[in-house]
Amino acid sequence: MIKKNVLLLMTALIFVSCNTNKSVIQTTRKGSKSYDSEVKIKKSTSQNTNKHTTKTKYSKNNVSETQILGATNRVKVTNEIILAYINKYKGVAQSNMGKYGIPASIILGQAILESGSGTGPLCLYANNHFGIKCHKDWLGASVKYDDDSIDECFRKYDNPFDSFRDHAFFLTSGSRYSSLFKLDKKDYKSWAQGLKDAGYATDTQYPNKLIGLIERFQLYQYDDVNFKKESVSSQPYEQIADIPSEYLVIKGDTLYSISKKFNITVDELKKKNNFADNTLSVGQKLRVK
C-alpha cells in the first residue's frame, strides 16, 4: 500500500512539473482587444537560460553541425539552416547598410541571434527578427511574450522585410544609438560593443556572441560593398533580397507559406518538387525557381 501511494505521489509531481514551464504569445493590436487565440510555446528546459547563447564552431565541411541560438526562447539549428538564412537575407542587409549606414555583418549577426535563424517563436508568430520590444512610441501590431518579465510587449510585422526596415529605423531614430554611426562601418567589433553599451541587450556577453557569429560565418564579407543610396531606395524589399533557387524548410513552414514567400502557387511548388501530398520536413530542400 505504501509503495502504491509513493507511486501516485511521484506521478502527480511529474504531471505538475510538465505544465508549469510555458510561455504565451498573445497577438494584439495597439488600441484593440486581444484576439481570442493564444499560442502556448514550451520554454527550453536547458540549465543555461541566458538569452543569447551560441555553441559549436562552424565548419564548412559539416553543415549539419548544430548551433544553439538565443531567440528569446533558445532554439537549436544546424549550420545549414543558418547558411540558408544568410543567403535569404544578405541582400536586404546590404541594402540597409547602403541606405542607413549599419554594417551588413551587424544586421545579419543580430538577426541570426535574435530570430534563431528564423526558427524562434517571435520570428515565427510575429515576423520579429530582432527581438525589438514595443516601447512607448510603437503604434503597430504587437504580441505578448514572457521574456525577462511576464507578458512583455514585442512588435509584430506583416512580413520579415518590415522587421529589417524597422530595425534600421530603430537604430537611426533618436539619440540612443547615435554614437554607433561615428564608428567605421567595417569595425563590427566596435559596433557589437556599442550596441551593448547603448542598452540593446542586457546580456553581458552579447558583443562576444555577436562577434563570434560574424567571424564564424564570415559575415564581414558583406560589408565590402559600395552602395549608391539612390540606386536602392526605390526598390521593394522583396526585390532587394537575393532569392535563391532552393529553399530550406524550417520549423513552422507550410507549402502555402513558402509559396507566398516566393510568389508562386502551391500547385507550382508541388509540381517543381514532384510532391504527391503536402508533407514537409524540417531541413528539406525545395526548388522554388
Secondary structure by P-SEA (a helix, b strand, c coil): caaaaaaaaaaaaaaaaaccbbbbbbbbccccccccbbbbbbccccccccccccbbbbbcccccbbbbbbcccbbbbcaaaaaaaaaacaaaaaaaaacccccaaaaaaaaaaaacccccccccccccccccccccccccbbbbbbccccbbbbbbbccaaaaaaaaaaaaaccccccccccccccaaaaaaaaaaaaccccccaaaaaaaaaaaaaccccccccccccccccccccccccccccbbbbcccccaaaaaaaacccaaaaaaaacccccccccccccccc
